[in-house]
Amino acid sequence: MSFGRSLSIIALAFALVFGAGHTANAQLFRTATASNVANQPATDNRTEDEAPDSPRASMRAFVDLCDRGRFEEASRYIDVPKGAEKRASELARKVSEVLQDRLWIDPSTLSPLAQGRKDDSLPAATEELGKIDSLKGHAFAIRIVRREGRSPEDEARWVFTQASVLGVETVHASLRGGWVRAHLPAPLLLQGPKTLAYWQWLAIPILGLACAVLGRLLTSVASAGAKRLTVRWDWSARVLPRLRRPVTTAFALGLFWSLVPWLTLTLRAEDFVERVLRALGYLAFFWALVRAVTVAGDLVAETAWSASRPNVRSMSSIGVRLGKVVVGAFALMVALSEVGYPVTTVVAGLGIGGVALALAAQKTVENLFGSLSILVDQPFSVGDTIRVDGVEGSVEIIGLRSTRLRTVERTLVILPNGKLADMRIESLGARDRIRFSTKLALRRDTEPAQIEALVVSLRQALAAHSLVRPAEALVRLSGIGEWSFDIEVAAPIETRDANEFAVAREELLLICVREVHKSGAKLAVPTRYVTRAPEG
């Protein structure tokens, strides 16, 4: 793969990753009840049966505020230990960072009721979000409890317990990316678009560029080794160059996969990155498969067995093209399924859309089935000379949509296969001989004896030609016209080559002229006699 194309694939991958990841986060977390936040109300996107002071609403609000970097307001959702009031915003930030790195919280799975769940074994007004491993190897629970408002303006909400906050603070120092947070300038540590820090946005293209370069180098090394191992096989010289780009893409994706932990992404972003990389890996595999099938089709078409069967070459060409379409569609489905898109819905939509598309593209479908009909019935093959609708030419390509003819004038005539399958096709390449035919018009004053002698001499002269069968040579007096005696001369020429036939036709025409001259007869010229009316 070229350097620019490798980089484009990596850029496209992460555009999908963080674009779709951001969309997923928005769907999961950003229906927060920001009306719980003092002096900064936000749009309320709760469902009708979700209480504004439920665990689900409180955690949505906490995640939304942390994603926007408003940790001071997010600290309202933690039970700050005594003596740490001044560090409330810092504690909120640490809770957010630990949850993003160690615990995947889905607020939509929490209770929408104001008092929380009552069917669990926890104390009343208590919810457990999950457990996180501590530095000593023991897991501690992350819990939230209901806190009633301390004033009419202060609404009830659910907050992280002090035990959870203290446990998070001890774990925070062991988070990935501690060196980055300790040494990078503060502006680069700020949260940028799509909930990523600015240093991560700078690292992603640099990492993608490095993976593209290293992938290209690894492909060169692997290609050199593969050439040595397959030097005895003729097909390797054609297969290996065609697989170079897919293999380069696979190497680049593998390298990027191994370096993803260095980006210290959140759990959600890292999971989605891995799924997108797997999807692109599948695409690279199917890309290599399509190229291998193409090379296999070319090798089959070049074999001696296929060379003697033009219809096999045509069918193999169509088969390779249809195979590409099928493999491409299957690869796209697998990739979308890996990323998380509902493939069953897509397939159902394609079924409905396929009907509409078939109605809108009737001609295209007609041409497709016309090409299949031509390949199955085989009225002609690539290389044959045919005559269709007054157009004569050599068949160059039998495609999925149309067939291309190269005329004698070297022009290219394109005929849709749908119409071509219903037309009268005259295959000139199937004939074993080419018929020569001409008519000699003798003057009306020619003597019968001269006509008889000319017929005999012409028959003998034609029979003496090397490309004419004596038994099939035809020379007869065919008619008496208004101004001539007509002699028909015909003979099949034992050749299938148009150039050889043209030479033989010239020789036979000269024979006819010489024999007419020897007989003393004259070729007639159209004459019209006008009778003059008597005067008076």
SULFENBEL-V563175 format. One record per pair of residues at least 24 apart in sequence whose C-alpha atoms are under 7 Angstrom apart, sorted by the first residue. I is the first residue (numbers start at 1). J is the second residue. If there is no record, write none. Layout:
I & J
I & J
This chain:
1 & 244
1 & 245
1 & 246
1 & 248
1 & 249
3 & 212
6 & 212
6 & 249
7 & 208
7 & 209
7 & 212
10 & 208
13 & 276
17 & 272
17 & 273
17 & 276
18 & 194
21 & 269
21 & 272
22 & 194
28 & 106
28 & 107
28 & 108
29 & 60
29 & 63
29 & 64
29 & 107
30 & 60
30 & 64
31 & 60
32 & 57
32 & 60
32 & 61
32 & 64
33 & 57
33 & 61
34 & 61
36 & 155
37 & 73
50 & 112
50 & 113
51 & 112
51 & 113
51 & 114
53 & 114
53 & 156
53 & 157
54 & 111
54 & 112
54 & 113
54 & 114
54 & 115
54 & 116
54 & 157
55 & 110
55 & 111
55 & 112
55 & 116
55 & 158
56 & 107
56 & 108
56 & 110
56 & 111
56 & 112
58 & 157
58 & 158
59 & 107
60 & 107
66 & 96
67 & 195
69 & 191
77 & 158
77 & 159
77 & 160
78 & 159
78 & 160
78 & 161
79 & 159
79 & 160
79 & 161
79 & 162
80 & 162
81 & 162
94 & 169
94 & 172
95 & 165
95 & 168
98 & 168
98 & 172
100 & 266
100 & 267
101 & 266
101 & 267
102 & 132
103 & 132
104 & 267
105 & 129
134 & 171
135 & 171
176 & 264
177 & 264
200 & 263
208 & 256
211 & 252
211 & 255
211 & 256
212 & 252
215 & 248
215 & 251
215 & 252
216 & 248
219 & 244
219 & 247
219 & 248
239 & 292
239 & 295
242 & 291
243 & 288
243 & 291
246 & 284
246 & 287
246 & 288
249 & 284
250 & 281
250 & 284
253 & 277
253 & 281
275 & 338
275 & 339
276 & 339
279 & 335
279 & 338
279 & 339
280 & 335
282 & 331
282 & 335
283 & 331
283 & 335
286 & 327
286 & 331
290 & 324
293 & 320
294 & 320
310 & 381
310 & 382
311 & 378
311 & 381
314 & 382
314 & 398
315 & 375
318 & 399
318 & 400
364 & 401
366 & 418
367 & 401
367 & 402
367 & 416
367 & 417
367 & 418
368 & 400
368 & 401
370 & 417
370 & 418
370 & 421
371 & 400
371 & 401
371 & 417
373 & 421
374 & 421
380 & 427
384 & 429
385 & 427
385 & 428
385 & 429
386 & 425
386 & 426
386 & 427
386 & 428
386 & 429
387 & 425
387 & 426
387 & 427
388 & 424
388 & 425
388 & 426
431 & 496
432 & 495
432 & 496
433 & 492
433 & 493
433 & 494
433 & 495
433 & 496
434 & 492
434 & 493
434 & 494
434 & 495
434 & 496
435 & 491
435 & 492
435 & 493
436 & 490
436 & 491
436 & 492
436 & 493
436 & 505
437 & 489
437 & 490
437 & 491
438 & 488
438 & 489
438 & 490
439 & 486
439 & 487
439 & 488
439 & 489
440 & 486
440 & 487
440 & 488
441 & 484
441 & 485
441 & 486
441 & 487
441 & 523
441 & 524
442 & 484
442 & 485
442 & 486
442 & 521
442 & 522
442 & 523
442 & 524
443 & 483
443 & 484
443 & 485
443 & 522
443 & 523
443 & 524
444 & 483
444 & 484
444 & 485
446 & 521
450 & 519
450 & 521
453 & 519
454 & 515
454 & 516
454 & 519
457 & 515
458 & 512
458 & 515
467 & 493
467 & 494
468 & 492
468 & 493
468 & 494
483 & 526
483 & 527
484 & 524
